[in-house]
Amino acid sequence: MAEIHTYKCDTCGATKQEANHWFRAEYWPMAHTFRIARWDNFGPAKNTDASIELHLCSESCAAKAMSKAIGAGQ
């Protein structure tokens, strides 16, 4: 039986649909690094124990996530 994954936006909570144009991001707080790309161009996750993977439903939510990550480094 196939496994079904449901993704929710880590900023607003919207549920990902098949035709949505989402973004994925990885954030490494200790390295002050934030990487973001379109969902289909993200490539394999490089997630480590020190990184946080984010699922983002729009440019607006991506900008909010980036702003939050930048503000956390202060």
CHARMM-style PDB file with segment names, atoms N, HN, CA, C and O in Angstrom:
ATOM      1  N   MET     1       0.838  -1.175   0.000  1.00  0.00      PROA
ATOM      2  CA  MET     1       0.000   0.000   0.000  1.00  0.00      PROA
ATOM      3  C   MET     1       0.888   1.245   0.000  1.00  0.00      PROA
ATOM      4  O   MET     1       1.863   1.308   0.748  1.00  0.00      PROA
ATOM      5  N   ALA     2       0.562   2.221  -0.822  1.00  0.00      PROA
ATOM      6  HN  ALA     2      -0.230   2.170  -1.430  1.00  0.00      PROA
ATOM      7  CA  ALA     2       1.346   3.445  -0.937  1.00  0.00      PROA
ATOM      8  C   ALA     2       1.141   4.328   0.288  1.00  0.00      PROA
ATOM      9  O   ALA     2       0.052   4.406   0.857  1.00  0.00      PROA
ATOM     10  N   GLU     3       2.215   4.981   0.666  1.00  0.00      PROA
ATOM     11  HN  GLU     3       3.100   4.918   0.204  1.00  0.00      PROA
ATOM     12  CA  GLU     3       2.154   5.906   1.797  1.00  0.00      PROA
ATOM     13  C   GLU     3       1.744   7.278   1.279  1.00  0.00      PROA
ATOM     14  O   GLU     3       2.263   7.734   0.260  1.00  0.00      PROA
ATOM     15  N   ILE     4       0.823   7.937   1.965  1.00  0.00      PROA
ATOM     16  HN  ILE     4       0.402   7.567   2.793  1.00  0.00      PROA
ATOM     17  CA  ILE     4       0.340   9.254   1.558  1.00  0.00      PROA
ATOM     18  C   ILE     4       0.892  10.297   2.520  1.00  0.00      PROA
ATOM     19  O   ILE     4       0.747  10.176   3.736  1.00  0.00      PROA
ATOM     20  N   HSD     5       1.537  11.339   1.953  1.00  0.00      PROA
ATOM     21  HN  HSD     5       1.655  11.438   0.965  1.00  0.00      PROA
ATOM     22  CA  HSD     5       2.074  12.430   2.755  1.00  0.00      PROA
ATOM     23  C   HSD     5       1.174  13.646   2.599  1.00  0.00      PROA
ATOM     24  O   HSD     5       0.807  14.009   1.482  1.00  0.00      PROA
ATOM     25  N   THR     6       0.823  14.268   3.697  1.00  0.00      PROA
ATOM     26  HN  THR     6       1.122  13.973   4.605  1.00  0.00      PROA
ATOM     27  CA  THR     6       0.076  15.518   3.678  1.00  0.00      PROA
ATOM     28  C   THR     6       0.993  16.588   4.243  1.00  0.00      PROA
ATOM     29  O   THR     6       1.518  16.452   5.348  1.00  0.00      PROA
ATOM     30  N   TYR     7       1.180  17.655   3.475  1.00  0.00      PROA
ATOM     31  HN  TYR     7       0.753  17.765   2.578  1.00  0.00      PROA
ATOM     32  CA  TYR     7       2.033  18.750   3.917  1.00  0.00      PROA
ATOM     33  C   TYR     7       1.180  19.954   4.245  1.00  0.00      PROA
ATOM     34  O   TYR     7       0.200  20.249   3.561  1.00  0.00      PROA
ATOM     35  N   LYS     8       1.571  20.652   5.313  1.00  0.00      PROA
ATOM     36  HN  LYS     8       2.367  20.413   5.869  1.00  0.00      PROA
ATOM     37  CA  LYS     8       0.909  21.893   5.703  1.00  0.00      PROA
ATOM     38  C   LYS     8       1.954  22.988   5.729  1.00  0.00      PROA
ATOM     39  O   LYS     8       3.114  22.757   6.072  1.00  0.00      PROA
ATOM     40  N   CYS     9       1.521  24.195   5.358  1.00  0.00      PROA
ATOM     41  HN  CYS     9       0.579  24.383   5.079  1.00  0.00      PROA
ATOM     42  CA  CYS     9       2.418  25.342   5.370  1.00  0.00      PROA
ATOM     43  C   CYS     9       2.846  25.614   6.814  1.00  0.00      PROA
ATOM     44  O   CYS     9       2.008  25.703   7.711  1.00  0.00      PROA
ATOM     45  N   ASP    10       4.144  25.744   7.026  1.00  0.00      PROA
ATOM     46  HN  ASP    10       4.824  25.671   6.297  1.00  0.00      PROA
ATOM     47  CA  ASP    10       4.664  25.999   8.366  1.00  0.00      PROA
ATOM     48  C   ASP    10       4.447  27.439   8.810  1.00  0.00      PROA
ATOM     49  O   ASP    10       4.743  27.782   9.955  1.00  0.00      PROA
ATOM     50  N   THR    11       3.929  28.293   7.914  1.00  0.00      PROA
ATOM     51  HN  THR    11       3.688  28.015   6.984  1.00  0.00      PROA
ATOM     52  CA  THR    11       3.646  29.674   8.277  1.00  0.00      PROA
ATOM     53  C   THR    11       2.158  29.894   8.531  1.00  0.00      PROA
ATOM     54  O   THR    11       1.786  30.466   9.555  1.00  0.00      PROA
ATOM     55  N   CYS    12       1.293  29.443   7.600  1.00  0.00      PROA
ATOM     56  HN  CYS    12       1.595  28.978   6.768  1.00  0.00      PROA
ATOM     57  CA  CYS    12      -0.145  29.738   7.733  1.00  0.00      PROA
ATOM     58  C   CYS    12      -1.017  28.511   7.957  1.00  0.00      PROA
ATOM     59  O   CYS    12      -2.190  28.653   8.299  1.00  0.00      PROA
ATOM     60  N   GLY    13      -0.479  27.317   7.773  1.00  0.00      PROA
ATOM     61  HN  GLY    13       0.474  27.201   7.495  1.00  0.00      PROA
ATOM     62  CA  GLY    13      -1.239  26.095   8.017  1.00  0.00      PROA
ATOM     63  C   GLY    13      -2.040  25.565   6.838  1.00  0.00      PROA
ATOM     64  O   GLY    13      -2.750  24.571   6.990  1.00  0.00      PROA
ATOM     65  N   ALA    14      -1.951  26.195   5.657  1.00  0.00      PROA
ATOM     66  HN  ALA    14      -1.374  27.003   5.533  1.00  0.00      PROA
ATOM     67  CA  ALA    14      -2.676  25.717   4.474  1.00  0.00      PROA
ATOM     68  C   ALA    14      -2.186  24.322   4.095  1.00  0.00      PROA
ATOM     69  O   ALA    14      -1.010  24.007   4.279  1.00  0.00      PROA
ATOM     70  N   THR    15      -3.078  23.487   3.570  1.00  0.00      PROA
ATOM     71  HN  THR    15      -4.033  23.743   3.420  1.00  0.00      PROA
ATOM     72  CA  THR    15      -2.738  22.133   3.148  1.00  0.00      PROA
ATOM     73  C   THR    15      -2.320  22.128   1.687  1.00  0.00      PROA
ATOM     74  O   THR    15      -2.981  22.730   0.841  1.00  0.00      PROA
ATOM     75  N   LYS    16      -1.211  21.441   1.393  1.00  0.00      PROA
ATOM     76  HN  LYS    16      -0.673  20.952   2.080  1.00  0.00      PROA
ATOM     77  CA  LYS    16      -0.708  21.385   0.020  1.00  0.00      PROA
ATOM     78  C   LYS    16      -1.620  20.528  -0.853  1.00  0.00      PROA
ATOM     79  O   LYS    16      -1.990  19.413  -0.486  1.00  0.00      PROA
ATOM     80  N   GLN    17      -1.969  21.067  -2.006  1.00  0.00      PROA
ATOM     81  HN  GLN    17      -1.668  21.973  -2.304  1.00  0.00      PROA
ATOM     82  CA  GLN    17      -2.737  20.356  -3.022  1.00  0.00      PROA
ATOM     83  C   GLN    17      -1.789  20.009  -4.167  1.00  0.00      PROA
ATOM     84  O   GLN    17      -0.661  20.501  -4.207  1.00  0.00      PROA
ATOM     85  N   GLU    18      -2.229  19.180  -5.082  1.00  0.00      PROA
ATOM     86  HN  GLU    18      -3.144  18.780  -5.050  1.00  0.00      PROA
ATOM     87  CA  GLU    18      -1.361  18.728  -6.170  1.00  0.00      PROA
ATOM     88  C   GLU    18      -0.879  19.866  -7.062  1.00  0.00      PROA
ATOM     89  O   GLU    18       0.266  19.842  -7.512  1.00  0.00      PROA
ATOM     90  N   ALA    19      -1.726  20.866  -7.331  1.00  0.00      PROA
ATOM     91  HN  ALA    19      -2.656  20.885  -6.965  1.00  0.00      PROA
ATOM     92  CA  ALA    19      -1.379  21.919  -8.278  1.00  0.00      PROA
ATOM     93  C   ALA    19      -0.788  23.170  -7.635  1.00  0.00      PROA
ATOM     94  O   ALA    19      -0.491  24.133  -8.342  1.00  0.00      PROA
ATOM     95  N   ASN    20      -0.610  23.181  -6.330  1.00  0.00      PROA
ATOM     96  HN  ASN    20      -0.850  22.398  -5.756  1.00  0.00      PROA
ATOM     97  CA  ASN    20      -0.058  24.357  -5.665  1.00  0.00      PROA
ATOM     98  C   ASN    20       1.398  24.587  -6.073  1.00  0.00      PROA
ATOM     99  O   ASN    20       2.101  23.652  -6.458  1.00  0.00      PROA
ATOM    100  N   HSD    21       1.833  25.828  -5.985  1.00  0.00      PROA
ATOM    101  HN  HSD    21       1.262  26.587  -5.672  1.00  0.00      PROA
ATOM    102  CA  HSD    21       3.217  26.189  -6.293  1.00  0.00      PROA
ATOM    103  C   HSD    21       3.898  26.560  -4.980  1.00  0.00      PROA
ATOM    104  O   HSD    21       3.974  27.732  -4.611  1.00  0.00      PROA
ATOM    105  N   TRP    22       4.378  25.563  -4.299  1.00  0.00      PROA
ATOM    106  HN  TRP    22       4.317  24.611  -4.599  1.00  0.00      PROA
ATOM    107  CA  TRP    22       4.953  25.733  -2.976  1.00  0.00      PROA
ATOM    108  C   TRP    22       6.466  25.896  -3.017  1.00  0.00      PROA
ATOM    109  O   TRP    22       7.109  25.701  -4.048  1.00  0.00      PROA
ATOM    110  N   PHE    23       7.015  26.263  -1.855  1.00  0.00      PROA
ATOM    111  HN  PHE    23       6.493  26.421  -1.018  1.00  0.00      PROA
ATOM    112  CA  PHE    23       8.450  26.403  -1.656  1.00  0.00      PROA
ATOM    113  C   PHE    23       8.857  25.514  -0.487  1.00  0.00      PROA
ATOM    114  O   PHE    23       8.053  25.214   0.396  1.00  0.00      PROA
ATOM    115  N   ARG    24      10.102  25.107  -0.501  1.00  0.00      PROA
ATOM    116  HN  ARG    24      10.755  25.351  -1.218  1.00  0.00      PROA
ATOM    117  CA  ARG    24      10.677  24.402   0.637  1.00  0.00      PROA
ATOM    118  C   ARG    24      11.911  25.165   1.072  1.00  0.00      PROA
ATOM    119  O   ARG    24      12.605  25.773   0.258  1.00  0.00      PROA
ATOM    120  N   ALA    25      12.170  25.124   2.353  1.00  0.00      PROA
ATOM    121  HN  ALA    25      11.606  24.630   3.015  1.00  0.00      PROA
ATOM    122  CA  ALA    25      13.330  25.825   2.886  1.00  0.00      PROA
ATOM    123  C   ALA    25      13.998  24.964   3.940  1.00  0.00      PROA
ATOM    124  O   ALA    25      13.368  24.117   4.574  1.00  0.00      PROA
ATOM    125  N   GLU    26      15.275  25.201   4.109  1.00  0.00      PROA
ATOM    126  HN  GLU    26      15.787  25.889   3.594  1.00  0.00      PROA
ATOM    127  CA  GLU    26      16.021  24.616   5.221  1.00  0.00      PROA
ATOM    128  C   GLU    26      16.699  25.763   5.945  1.00  0.00      PROA
ATOM    129  O   GLU    26      17.218  26.692   5.327  1.00  0.00      PROA
ATOM    130  N   TYR    27      16.684  25.682   7.244  1.00  0.00      PROA
ATOM    131  HN  TYR    27      16.262  24.927   7.747  1.00  0.00      PROA
ATOM    132  CA  TYR    27      17.250  26.730   8.083  1.00  0.00      PROA
ATOM    133  C   TYR    27      18.200  26.087   9.086  1.00  0.00      PROA
ATOM    134  O   TYR    27      17.827  25.156   9.799  1.00  0.00      PROA
ATOM    135  N   TRP    28      19.416  26.586   9.134  1.00  0.00      PROA
ATOM    136  HN  TRP    28      19.719  27.342   8.555  1.00  0.00      PROA
ATOM    137  CA  TRP    28      20.427  26.137  10.082  1.00  0.00      PROA
ATOM    138  C   TRP    28      20.687  27.273  11.061  1.00  0.00      PROA
ATOM    139  O   TRP    28      21.508  28.144  10.774  1.00  0.00      PROA
ATOM    140  N   PRO    29      20.010  27.293  12.214  1.00  0.00      PROA
ATOM    141  CA  PRO    29      20.151  28.407  13.156  1.00  0.00      PROA
ATOM    142  C   PRO    29      21.581  28.632  13.623  1.00  0.00      PROA
ATOM    143  O   PRO    29      22.012  29.779  13.743  1.00  0.00      PROA
ATOM    144  N   MET    30      22.320  27.574  13.886  1.00  0.00      PROA
ATOM    145  HN  MET    30      21.970  26.642  13.788  1.00  0.00      PROA
ATOM    146  CA  MET    30      23.686  27.733  14.394  1.00  0.00      PROA
ATOM    147  C   MET    30      24.617  28.336  13.345  1.00  0.00      PROA
ATOM    148  O   MET    30      25.578  29.021  13.694  1.00  0.00      PROA
ATOM    149  N   ALA    31      24.344  28.091  12.074  1.00  0.00      PROA
ATOM    150  HN  ALA    31      23.563  27.535  11.791  1.00  0.00      PROA
ATOM    151  CA  ALA    31      25.193  28.615  10.992  1.00  0.00      PROA
ATOM    152  C   ALA    31      24.621  29.899  10.391  1.00  0.00      PROA
ATOM    153  O   ALA    31      25.226  30.485   9.493  1.00  0.00      PROA
ATOM    154  N   HSD    32      23.457  30.340  10.881  1.00  0.00      PROA
ATOM    155  HN  HSD    32      22.965  29.864  11.610  1.00  0.00      PROA
ATOM    156  CA  HSD    32      22.776  31.528  10.348  1.00  0.00      PROA
ATOM    157  C   HSD    32      22.589  31.409   8.836  1.00  0.00      PROA
ATOM    158  O   HSD    32      22.854  32.351   8.089  1.00  0.00      PROA
ATOM    159  N   THR    33      22.127  30.234   8.399  1.00  0.00      PROA
ATOM    160  HN  THR    33      21.911  29.469   9.006  1.00  0.00      PROA
ATOM    161  CA  THR    33      21.945  29.953   6.975  1.00  0.00      PROA
ATOM    162  C   THR    33      20.499  29.572   6.705  1.00  0.00      PROA
ATOM    163  O   THR    33      19.894  28.801   7.450  1.00  0.00      PROA
ATOM    164  N   PHE    34      19.948  30.129   5.617  1.00  0.00      PROA
ATOM    165  HN  PHE    34      20.439  30.755   5.011  1.00  0.00      PROA
ATOM    166  CA  PHE    34      18.570  29.879   5.215  1.00  0.00      PROA
ATOM    167  C   PHE    34      18.579  29.614   3.718  1.00  0.00      PROA
ATOM    168  O   PHE    34      19.023  30.461   2.944  1.00  0.00      PROA
ATOM    169  N   ARG    35      18.092  28.445   3.297  1.00  0.00      PROA
ATOM    170  HN  ARG    35      17.731  27.757   3.926  1.00  0.00      PROA
ATOM    171  CA  ARG    35      18.067  28.079   1.879  1.00  0.00      PROA
ATOM    172  C   ARG    35      16.617  27.869   1.487  1.00  0.00      PROA
ATOM    173  O   ARG    35      15.875  27.176   2.183  1.00  0.00      PROA
ATOM    174  N   ILE    36      16.207  28.473   0.363  1.00  0.00      PROA
ATOM    175  HN  ILE    36      16.809  29.036  -0.202  1.00  0.00      PROA
ATOM    176  CA  ILE    36      14.826  28.349  -0.095  1.00  0.00      PROA
ATOM    177  C   ILE    36      14.820  28.115  -1.603  1.00  0.00      PROA
ATOM    178  O   ILE    36      15.651  28.660  -2.330  1.00  0.00      PROA
ATOM    179  N   ALA    37      13.870  27.297  -2.065  1.00  0.00      PROA
ATOM    180  HN  ALA    37      13.194  26.855  -1.475  1.00  0.00      PROA
ATOM    181  CA  ALA    37      13.730  27.015  -3.503  1.00  0.00      PROA
ATOM    182  C   ALA    37      12.298  26.594  -3.784  1.00  0.00      PROA
ATOM    183  O   ALA    37      11.558  26.211  -2.878  1.00  0.00      PROA
ATOM    184  N   ARG    38      11.917  26.673  -5.058  1.00  0.00      PROA
ATOM    185  HN  ARG    38      12.518  26.984  -5.794  1.00  0.00      PROA
ATOM    186  CA  ARG    38      10.609  26.142  -5.438  1.00  0.00      PROA
ATOM    187  C   ARG    38      10.572  24.673  -5.069  1.00  0.00      PROA
ATOM    188  O   ARG    38      11.595  23.988  -5.102  1.00  0.00      PROA
ATOM    189  N   TRP    39       9.403  24.198  -4.723  1.00  0.00      PROA
ATOM    190  HN  TRP    39       8.573  24.754  -4.697  1.00  0.00      PROA
ATOM    191  CA  TRP    39       9.226  22.814  -4.252  1.00  0.00      PROA
ATOM    192  C   TRP    39       9.862  21.809  -5.210  1.00  0.00      PROA
ATOM    193  O   TRP    39      10.566  20.896  -4.778  1.00  0.00      PROA
ATOM    194  N   ASP    40       9.613  21.977  -6.519  1.00  0.00      PROA
ATOM    195  HN  ASP    40       9.041  22.719  -6.870  1.00  0.00      PROA
ATOM    196  CA  ASP    40      10.110  21.004  -7.496  1.00  0.00      PROA
ATOM    197  C   ASP    40      11.593  21.158  -7.811  1.00  0.00      PROA
ATOM    198  O   ASP    40      12.171  20.267  -8.434  1.00  0.00      PROA
ATOM    199  N   ASN    41      12.226  22.247  -7.408  1.00  0.00      PROA
ATOM    200  HN  ASN    41      11.756  22.971  -6.902  1.00  0.00      PROA
ATOM    201  CA  ASN    41      13.650  22.465  -7.666  1.00  0.00      PROA
ATOM    202  C   ASN    41      14.504  22.291  -6.418  1.00  0.00      PROA
ATOM    203  O   ASN    41      15.703  22.569  -6.446  1.00  0.00      PROA
ATOM    204  N   PHE    42      13.906  21.837  -5.332  1.00  0.00      PROA
ATOM    205  HN  PHE    42      12.932  21.611  -5.309  1.00  0.00      PROA
ATOM    206  CA  PHE    42      14.625  21.787  -4.056  1.00  0.00      PROA
ATOM    207  C   PHE    42      15.702  20.724  -4.030  1.00  0.00      PROA
ATOM    208  O   PHE    42      16.740  20.898  -3.391  1.00  0.00      PROA
ATOM    209  N   GLY    43      15.461  19.627  -4.720  1.00  0.00      PROA
ATOM    210  HN  GLY    43      14.618  19.486  -5.239  1.00  0.00      PROA
ATOM    211  CA  GLY    43      16.428  18.533  -4.696  1.00  0.00      PROA
ATOM    212  C   GLY    43      16.287  17.735  -3.421  1.00  0.00      PROA
ATOM    213  O   GLY    43      15.392  17.995  -2.617  1.00  0.00      PROA
ATOM    214  N   PRO    44      17.166  16.764  -3.229  1.00  0.00      PROA
ATOM    215  CA  PRO    44      17.071  15.923  -2.038  1.00  0.00      PROA
ATOM    216  C   PRO    44      17.309  16.737  -0.776  1.00  0.00      PROA
ATOM    217  O   PRO    44      18.164  17.623  -0.744  1.00  0.00      PROA
ATOM    218  N   ALA    45      16.554  16.430   0.249  1.00  0.00      PROA
ATOM    219  HN  ALA    45      15.860  15.710   0.223  1.00  0.00      PROA
ATOM    220  CA  ALA    45      16.713  17.136   1.522  1.00  0.00      PROA
ATOM    221  C   ALA    45      18.097  16.861   2.090  1.00  0.00      PROA
ATOM    222  O   ALA    45      18.576  15.727   2.080  1.00  0.00      PROA
ATOM    223  N   LYS    46      18.718  17.900   2.574  1.00  0.00      PROA
ATOM    224  HN  LYS    46      18.329  18.821   2.582  1.00  0.00      PROA
ATOM    225  CA  LYS    46      20.023  17.783   3.212  1.00  0.00      PROA
ATOM    226  C   LYS    46      19.846  17.966   4.711  1.00  0.00      PROA
ATOM    227  O   LYS    46      20.746  18.421   5.416  1.00  0.00      PROA
ATOM    228  N   ASN    47      18.678  17.605   5.166  1.00  0.00      PROA
ATOM    229  HN  ASN    47      17.946  17.236   4.593  1.00  0.00      PROA
ATOM    230  CA  ASN    47      18.285  17.792   6.556  1.00  0.00      PROA
ATOM    231  C   ASN    47      19.237  17.063   7.497  1.00  0.00      PROA
ATOM    232  O   ASN    47      19.523  15.881   7.306  1.00  0.00      PROA
ATOM    233  N   THR    48      19.717  17.759   8.496  1.00  0.00      PROA
ATOM    234  HN  THR    48      19.484  18.719   8.651  1.00  0.00      PROA
ATOM    235  CA  THR    48      20.547  17.174   9.534  1.00  0.00      PROA
ATOM    236  C   THR    48      19.913  17.503  10.876  1.00  0.00      PROA
ATOM    237  O   THR    48      18.903  18.205  10.938  1.00  0.00      PROA
ATOM    238  N   ASP    49      20.497  17.005  11.929  1.00  0.00      PROA
ATOM    239  HN  ASP    49      21.317  16.436  11.878  1.00  0.00      PROA
ATOM    240  CA  ASP    49      19.966  17.296  13.261  1.00  0.00      PROA
ATOM    241  C   ASP    49      19.987  18.783  13.565  1.00  0.00      PROA
ATOM    242  O   ASP    49      19.190  19.257  14.375  1.00  0.00      PROA
ATOM    243  N   ALA    50      20.892  19.532  12.924  1.00  0.00      PROA
ATOM    244  HN  ALA    50      21.538  19.147  12.266  1.00  0.00      PROA
ATOM    245  CA  ALA    50      21.026  20.950  13.212  1.00  0.00      PROA
ATOM    246  C   ALA    50      20.187  21.834  12.283  1.00  0.00      PROA
ATOM    247  O   ALA    50      20.249  23.060  12.376  1.00  0.00      PROA
ATOM    248  N   SER    51      19.404  21.221  11.389  1.00  0.00      PROA
ATOM    249  HN  SER    51      19.353  20.226  11.313  1.00  0.00      PROA
ATOM    250  CA  SER    51      18.617  22.029  10.456  1.00  0.00      PROA
ATOM    251  C   SER    51      17.132  21.832  10.693  1.00  0.00      PROA
ATOM    252  O   SER    51      16.696  20.847  11.289  1.00  0.00      PROA
ATOM    253  N   ILE    52      16.371  22.802  10.208  1.00  0.00      PROA
ATOM    254  HN  ILE    52      16.725  23.602   9.724  1.00  0.00      PROA
ATOM    255  CA  ILE    52      14.915  22.779  10.297  1.00  0.00      PROA
ATOM    256  C   ILE    52      14.383  22.858   8.879  1.00  0.00      PROA
ATOM    257  O   ILE    52      14.730  23.786   8.148  1.00  0.00      PROA
ATOM    258  N   GLU    53      13.543  21.901   8.468  1.00  0.00      PROA
ATOM    259  HN  GLU    53      13.261  21.148   9.062  1.00  0.00      PROA
ATOM    260  CA  GLU    53      12.943  21.923   7.137  1.00  0.00      PROA
ATOM    261  C   GLU    53      11.576  22.583   7.231  1.00  0.00      PROA
ATOM    262  O   GLU    53      10.783  22.274   8.121  1.00  0.00      PROA
ATOM    263  N   LEU    54      11.310  23.496   6.299  1.00  0.00      PROA
ATOM    264  HN  LEU    54      11.954  23.747   5.576  1.00  0.00      PROA
ATOM    265  CA  LEU    54      10.038  24.224   6.274  1.00  0.00      PROA
ATOM    266  C   LEU    54       9.317  23.968   4.962  1.00  0.00      PROA
ATOM    267  O   LEU    54       9.951  23.832   3.916  1.00  0.00      PROA
ATOM    268  N   HSD    55       7.985  23.903   5.016  1.00  0.00      PROA
ATOM    269  HN  HSD    55       7.470  24.014   5.866  1.00  0.00      PROA
ATOM    270  CA  HSD    55       7.127  23.781   3.844  1.00  0.00      PROA
ATOM    271  C   HSD    55       6.322  25.075   3.786  1.00  0.00      PROA
ATOM    272  O   HSD    55       5.669  25.446   4.762  1.00  0.00      PROA
ATOM    273  N   LEU    56       6.368  25.765   2.642  1.00  0.00      PROA
ATOM    274  HN  LEU    56       6.898  25.464   1.850  1.00  0.00      PROA
ATOM    275  CA  LEU    56       5.801  27.112   2.540  1.00  0.00      PROA
ATOM    276  C   LEU    56       4.910  27.229   1.314  1.00  0.00      PROA
ATOM    277  O   LEU    56       5.328  26.882   0.209  1.00  0.00      PROA
ATOM    278  N   CYS    57       3.676  27.719   1.499  1.00  0.00      PROA
ATOM    279  HN  CYS    57       3.337  28.000   2.397  1.00  0.00      PROA
ATOM    280  CA  CYS    57       2.662  27.670   0.445  1.00  0.00      PROA
ATOM    281  C   CYS    57       2.714  28.811  -0.558  1.00  0.00      PROA
ATOM    282  O   CYS    57       2.076  28.722  -1.607  1.00  0.00      PROA
ATOM    283  N   SER    58       3.446  29.875  -0.276  1.00  0.00      PROA
ATOM    284  HN  SER    58       3.964  29.948   0.576  1.00  0.00      PROA
ATOM    285  CA  SER    58       3.426  31.029  -1.178  1.00  0.00      PROA
ATOM    286  C   SER    58       4.678  31.877  -0.980  1.00  0.00      PROA
ATOM    287  O   SER    58       5.453  31.666  -0.047  1.00  0.00      PROA
ATOM    288  N   GLU    59       4.854  32.839  -1.878  1.00  0.00      PROA
ATOM    289  HN  GLU    59       4.224  33.010  -2.636  1.00  0.00      PROA
ATOM    290  CA  GLU    59       5.969  33.777  -1.724  1.00  0.00      PROA
ATOM    291  C   GLU    59       5.821  34.566  -0.440  1.00  0.00      PROA
ATOM    292  O   GLU    59       6.807  34.859   0.236  1.00  0.00      PROA
ATOM    293  N   SER    60       4.583  34.910  -0.104  1.00  0.00      PROA
ATOM    294  HN  SER    60       3.782  34.672  -0.653  1.00  0.00      PROA
ATOM    295  CA  SER    60       4.324  35.670   1.117  1.00  0.00      PROA
ATOM    296  C   SER    60       4.752  34.883   2.355  1.00  0.00      PROA
ATOM    297  O   SER    60       5.418  35.425   3.237  1.00  0.00      PROA
ATOM    298  N   CYS    61       4.376  33.619   2.421  1.00  0.00      PROA
ATOM    299  HN  CYS    61       3.835  33.178   1.704  1.00  0.00      PROA
ATOM    300  CA  CYS    61       4.763  32.785   3.563  1.00  0.00      PROA
ATOM    301  C   CYS    61       6.267  32.529   3.571  1.00  0.00      PROA
ATOM    302  O   CYS    61       6.872  32.452   4.640  1.00  0.00      PROA
ATOM    303  N   ALA    62       6.874  32.398   2.400  1.00  0.00      PROA
ATOM    304  HN  ALA    62       6.382  32.461   1.532  1.00  0.00      PROA
ATOM    305  CA  ALA    62       8.327  32.219   2.318  1.00  0.00      PROA
ATOM    306  C   ALA    62       9.045  33.451   2.861  1.00  0.00      PROA
ATOM    307  O   ALA    62      10.026  33.329   3.596  1.00  0.00      PROA
ATOM    308  N   ALA    63       8.557  34.637   2.500  1.00  0.00      PROA
ATOM    309  HN  ALA    63       7.760  34.736   1.903  1.00  0.00      PROA
ATOM    310  CA  ALA    63       9.154  35.876   2.990  1.00  0.00      PROA
ATOM    311  C   ALA    63       9.001  35.994   4.507  1.00  0.00      PROA
ATOM    312  O   ALA    63       9.926  36.430   5.192  1.00  0.00      PROA
ATOM    313  N   LYS    64       7.852  35.612   5.025  1.00  0.00      PROA
ATOM    314  HN  LYS    64       7.100  35.258   4.468  1.00  0.00      PROA
ATOM    315  CA  LYS    64       7.633  35.657   6.474  1.00  0.00      PROA
ATOM    316  C   LYS    64       8.581  34.701   7.188  1.00  0.00      PROA
ATOM    317  O   LYS    64       9.146  35.057   8.223  1.00  0.00      PROA
ATOM    318  N   ALA    65       8.766  33.501   6.659  1.00  0.00      PROA
ATOM    319  HN  ALA    65       8.308  33.212   5.818  1.00  0.00      PROA
ATOM    320  CA  ALA    65       9.666  32.525   7.262  1.00  0.00      PROA
ATOM    321  C   ALA    65      11.108  33.028   7.244  1.00  0.00      PROA
ATOM    322  O   ALA    65      11.836  32.872   8.224  1.00  0.00      PROA
ATOM    323  N   MET    66      11.519  33.632   6.125  1.00  0.00      PROA
ATOM    324  HN  MET    66      10.928  33.759   5.329  1.00  0.00      PROA
ATOM    325  CA  MET    66      12.871  34.159   6.025  1.00  0.00      PROA
ATOM    326  C   MET    66      13.071  35.303   7.003  1.00  0.00      PROA
ATOM    327  O   MET    66      14.110  35.393   7.657  1.00  0.00      PROA
ATOM    328  N   SER    67      12.075  36.178   7.105  1.00  0.00      PROA
ATOM    329  HN  SER    67      11.231  36.105   6.574  1.00  0.00      PROA
ATOM    330  CA  SER    67      12.161  37.297   8.043  1.00  0.00      PROA
ATOM    331  C   SER    67      12.283  36.805   9.479  1.00  0.00      PROA
ATOM    332  O   SER    67      13.062  37.346  10.264  1.00  0.00      PROA
ATOM    333  N   LYS    68      11.511  35.779   9.818  1.00  0.00      PROA
ATOM    334  HN  LYS    68      10.878  35.340   9.180  1.00  0.00      PROA
ATOM    335  CA  LYS    68      11.565  35.208  11.160  1.00  0.00      PROA
ATOM    336  C   LYS    68      12.930  34.598  11.428  1.00  0.00      PROA
ATOM    337  O   LYS    68      13.475  34.756  12.521  1.00  0.00      PROA
ATOM    338  N   ALA    69      13.493  33.897  10.438  1.00  0.00      PROA
ATOM    339  HN  ALA    69      13.051  33.768   9.550  1.00  0.00      PROA
ATOM    340  CA  ALA    69      14.816  33.286  10.596  1.00  0.00      PROA
ATOM    341  C   ALA    69      15.899  34.347  10.768  1.00  0.00      PROA
ATOM    342  O   ALA    69      16.805  34.190  11.586  1.00  0.00      PROA
ATOM    343  N   ILE    70      15.801  35.419   9.999  1.00  0.00      PROA
ATOM    344  HN  ILE    70      15.065  35.547   9.334  1.00  0.00      PROA
ATOM    345  CA  ILE    70      16.798  36.499  10.103  1.00  0.00      PROA
ATOM    346  C   ILE    70      16.698  37.177  11.469  1.00  0.00      PROA
ATOM    347  O   ILE    70      17.713  37.480  12.095  1.00  0.00      PROA
ATOM    348  N   GLY    71      15.463  37.412  11.924  1.00  0.00      PROA
ATOM    349  HN  GLY    71      14.638  37.166  11.415  1.00  0.00      PROA
ATOM    350  CA  GLY    71      15.247  38.051  13.220  1.00  0.00      PROA
ATOM    351  C   GLY    71      15.709  37.203  14.381  1.00  0.00      PROA
ATOM    352  O   GLY    71      16.097  37.740  15.419  1.00  0.00      PROA
ATOM    353  N   ALA    72      15.678  35.876  14.230  1.00  0.00      PROA
ATOM    354  HN  ALA    72      15.363  35.440  13.387  1.00  0.00      PROA
ATOM    355  CA  ALA    72      16.075  34.974  15.305  1.00  0.00      PROA
ATOM    356  C   ALA    72      17.585  35.040  15.553  1.00  0.00      PROA
ATOM    357  O   ALA    72      18.051  34.667  16.629  1.00  0.00      PROA
ATOM    358  N   GLY    73      18.345  35.508  14.573  1.00  0.00      PROA
ATOM    359  HN  GLY    73      17.966  35.811  13.698  1.00  0.00      PROA
ATOM    360  CA  GLY    73      19.801  35.549  14.705  1.00  0.00      PROA
ATOM    361  C   GLY    73      20.294  36.778  15.419  1.00  0.00      PROA
ATOM    362  O   GLY    73      21.503  36.940  15.584  1.00  0.00      PROA
ATOM    363  N   GLN    74      19.406  37.654  15.850  1.00  0.00      PROA
ATOM    364  HN  GLN    74      18.424  37.523  15.716  1.00  0.00      PROA
ATOM    365  CA  GLN    74      19.838  38.892  16.498  1.00  0.00      PROA
ATOM    366  C   GLN    74      20.156  38.699  17.960  1.00  0.00      PROA
ATOM    367  OT1 GLN    74      20.533  39.652  18.641  1.00  0.00      PROA
TER     368      GLN     74
END
